[in-house]
Amino acid sequence: MLKKYRDLWWCQGNLHPMAEWEKAKLPYVLAENVTIDKYEERTDRFNVRGSWEWSAKLEKNGIILGDVTVYELPTQAHEACIGEITSLMIEQCRSVNRTDAKIYLLGATRTRAKDFCKEPDGTFRPKKSAVDLPNGSDGLVASSESVSHAKDKARNYWLHGNRVHDVIIVKLYYDSKTPVPSRMKAWHYCVSGTSVQQKLKPKNKFEFGTHDANGDPLNYEEGTCVIKIPLDCLYHDVKPPIQVPRNTLPDPIILDFFYVREAILDSFSHINE
């Protein structure tokens, strides 16, 4: 019976309350033997971003078929997290609006590789033609899903080729008692490095929630849990006439996760009222 209701997300775009998605064990195979074109048509029609992924499985009569898998579910905390990271980028890059150095906020930009089709939760990049859709997009990625899958996707997909330069992974931990996550972690990866090992190792990682893995309270001030994006990373490989706006934007761009945590908690402020 659960499968019947869960299938409605794929068939009708309906996250039915009787599907009990909050109890689903992820990753969850939502649809099998689907073409990549059908996957893209459904994700566009139902406005699904970041939750579904397509991976090739077999070839039949010259047509590649694959599975659509759910790796994460849309939650209020997740949306608040992505929204605040986006706001921090907008705030710091506002001064280059309406110039050729403008940073474009592209949301969940679809990327397609030989056997995969994936979408990040958010992308940010300057105007450039070095990477063309649908084969890739450049910028930052934020995600909340299983840590092992997110890290594997960062190392073996996003950081390869010309897909992205910097990757941010955010993990929000939930329990069954409340929809408000208390433990939150972030990792920052960057392709800048002199070796493959350096590129695949996070430049920075930290806990930024209200409690750590042991349940002990975390108390920190603004400027403690930050991710720094140098302008040379944000504007890597741009071509003339675009110039890196070193005298206009802060270098590095700083994403302070004190504010990300506050945004997530504030989105649930009605619970305590």
C-alpha positions in Angstrom: 0.0 0.0 0.0 2.8 2.4 0.8 4.4 1.8 -2.6 1.1 2.7 -4.3 1.0 6.1 -2.5 4.8 6.7 -3.0 4.4 6.0 -6.7 2.2 9.1 -6.9 5.2 11.3 -6.6 6.5 9.9 -9.9 3.2 9.6 -11.6 1.4 12.7 -10.5 4.0 14.8 -8.6 1.9 14.2 -5.5 3.7 13.9 -2.1 0.8 12.1 -0.7 0.5 12.2 3.2 -0.4 8.5 3.2 2.9 7.7 1.5 4.7 8.2 4.9 7.8 9.4 3.2 9.2 10.5 6.6 9.5 6.7 7.4 11.1 5.8 4.0 14.5 4.3 4.0 16.7 6.3 1.6 17.9 5.8 -1.0 14.6 4.7 -2.4 14.1 3.6 -6.0 11.1 5.6 -7.2 10.9 4.4 -10.8 12.7 1.7 -12.9 13.7 1.4 -16.5 13.1 5.1 -17.3 14.7 7.0 -20.2 16.7 10.1 -19.2 14.3 12.2 -21.4 11.3 10.9 -19.4 13.1 11.6 -16.1 13.8 15.2 -17.2 10.2 15.7 -18.4 8.8 14.5 -15.0 11.2 16.6 -12.9 10.4 19.7 -14.9 6.6 19.1 -14.9 6.5 18.4 -11.2 9.2 21.0 -10.3 11.3 18.4 -8.5 14.8 19.8 -7.7 17.6 18.0 -6.0 15.6 15.1 -4.6 15.6 12.7 -7.6 18.6 11.4 -9.5 18.7 9.2 -12.7 21.4 6.6 -13.3 21.7 4.3 -16.3 21.2 0.6 -15.7 20.8 -1.2 -19.1 20.4 -0.7 -22.8 17.4 -2.1 -24.6 16.9 -1.8 -28.4 19.5 0.9 -28.5 17.8 2.9 -25.7 19.5 3.6 -22.4 17.2 2.9 -19.4 17.8 3.8 -15.8 16.4 4.1 -12.3 15.1 7.2 -10.7 16.2 7.2 -7.0 15.2 9.4 -4.1 18.3 10.4 -2.0 16.7 13.2 0.0 13.3 14.6 0.8 12.2 18.2 0.7 11.9 19.6 4.3 11.3 22.9 5.8 14.8 23.0 7.4 16.4 22.0 4.1 14.7 24.9 2.2 15.6 27.4 5.0 19.2 26.3 4.8 19.5 26.7 1.0 17.6 29.9 1.1 20.0 31.5 3.7 23.1 30.3 1.8 21.7 31.9 -1.3 20.9 35.1 0.6 24.4 35.4 1.9 25.8 35.0 -1.7 23.3 37.7 -2.9 24.2 40.1 -0.2 28.0 39.9 -0.7 27.8 39.9 -4.5 25.2 42.7 -4.9 27.8 45.3 -5.9 28.6 43.6 -9.2 25.0 43.4 -10.3 24.4 44.9 -13.8 28.1 44.5 -14.7 29.8 41.8 -16.7 31.1 40.3 -13.4 27.6 39.6 -12.1 27.1 36.4 -10.2 24.1 34.5 -11.4 22.0 32.4 -9.0 20.9 29.5 -11.1 19.1 27.4 -8.5 19.0 23.6 -9.2 20.8 23.5 -12.5 20.5 20.2 -14.2 23.7 18.5 -15.3 24.0 15.4 -17.5 26.9 13.0 -17.8 27.2 9.8 -19.8 25.3 7.6 -17.3 23.9 10.1 -14.8 21.6 13.1 -14.5 21.9 15.1 -11.3 20.8 18.5 -9.9 22.3 20.4 -7.0 20.2 22.4 -4.6 21.8 25.7 -5.7 24.4 27.0 -8.1 26.2 30.3 -8.4 28.5 31.4 -11.2 29.6 34.3 -13.3 28.8 34.7 -17.0 31.0 32.3 -18.9 30.8 29.9 -21.8 33.4 27.3 -20.7 30.7 24.9 -19.5 27.6 24.4 -21.5 24.4 22.8 -20.4 23.3 20.1 -20.3 26.8 18.7 -19.7 27.6 20.7 -16.6 27.4 24.0 -14.7 29.9 25.8 -12.6 29.6 27.2 -9.1 28.5 26.0 -5.6 26.4 23.1 -4.5 24.5 22.6 -1.2 22.8 19.4 -0.3 21.3 17.5 2.6 21.1 13.8 2.2 23.1 10.8 3.4 26.6 11.8 4.1 28.2 8.9 2.3 26.2 9.5 -0.9 26.8 13.3 -0.7 30.5 12.9 -0.4 30.6 10.3 -3.1 28.7 12.6 -5.4 31.0 15.5 -4.6 34.2 13.6 -5.2 33.2 11.4 -8.1 30.8 13.6 -10.0 30.7 17.3 -9.1 34.4 17.9 -8.7 35.3 16.0 -11.9 35.6 17.6 -15.3 34.2 21.1 -15.6 31.0 20.6 -13.5 31.8 22.7 -10.4 34.7 24.4 -8.8 33.5 24.4 -5.2 31.1 22.1 -3.4 29.3 22.7 -0.1 27.6 19.7 1.6 25.2 20.3 4.4 23.9 17.5 6.6 20.9 18.1 8.8 20.2 15.4 11.3 16.7 14.7 12.4 15.0 12.5 15.1 11.5 11.3 15.3 10.5 13.7 18.1 10.7 17.0 16.2 11.1 18.4 12.7 13.7 20.8 14.0 17.3 19.5 13.4 19.7 20.1 16.3 22.8 18.7 14.8 24.1 20.3 11.6 27.4 19.7 9.7 29.0 21.4 6.7 31.9 20.4 4.4 33.6 22.5 1.8 35.4 21.0 -1.2 37.4 22.9 -3.8 39.2 21.6 -7.0 42.1 24.0 -6.3 45.0 21.9 -5.2 48.2 20.4 -6.4 47.2 16.8 -6.1 44.1 14.6 -6.5 44.2 13.8 -2.8 44.0 17.5 -1.9 41.1 18.0 -4.3 39.1 15.2 -2.8 39.7 16.2 0.8 37.5 18.9 2.3 39.2 22.2 2.8 37.0 22.8 5.8 34.4 21.0 7.8 32.6 21.9 11.0 29.5 21.4 13.2 27.2 24.4 13.3 24.0 23.1 15.0 22.8 23.6 18.5 24.2 20.3 19.6 27.0 17.9 18.6 27.0 14.2 18.0 27.0 13.5 21.7 24.0 15.8 22.4 26.2 18.4 24.1 25.2 22.0 23.5 27.3 24.0 21.0 27.8 27.7 21.7 29.6 29.9 19.2 29.5 33.4 17.9 29.3 35.0 14.5 32.5 34.4 12.4 33.3 31.0 14.0 31.8 28.5 11.5 32.5 30.0 8.1 33.3 28.8 4.5 35.5 31.1 2.5 35.3 31.3 -1.3 38.2 33.2 -2.8 37.3 35.3 -5.8 39.8 33.3 -7.9 37.6 30.3 -7.3 34.3 32.0 -7.9 35.6 33.5 -11.1 37.9 30.8 -12.2 38.5 30.4 -15.9 36.5 33.5 -16.9 37.5 35.0 -20.2 38.1 38.7 -21.2 36.5 41.2 -21.1 35.3 39.9 -17.7 37.8 40.8 -15.0 37.8 39.5 -11.4 36.3 42.4 -9.4 39.0 42.5 -6.7 38.3 46.1 -5.8 34.5 45.6 -5.7 33.8 42.4 -3.9 35.2 41.1 -0.6 37.9 38.5 -1.1 37.2 35.9 0.0 33.4 35.7 -0.1 32.4 34.5 3.4 29.5 32.3 4.2 28.8 32.5 7.9 26.9 29.4 9.0 25.9 31.1 12.2 23.2 32.8 10.1 22.4 29.6 8.3 21.6 28.0 11.7 19.6 31.0 12.8 17.5 30.9 9.6 16.8 27.2 10.1 15.7 27.7 13.7 13.7 30.8 12.9 11.7 28.9 10.4 10.4 26.8 13.2 9.8 29.6 15.7 6.1 29.1 15.5 6.5 25.7 17.3 7.6 27.4 20.5 5.0 30.1 20.4 
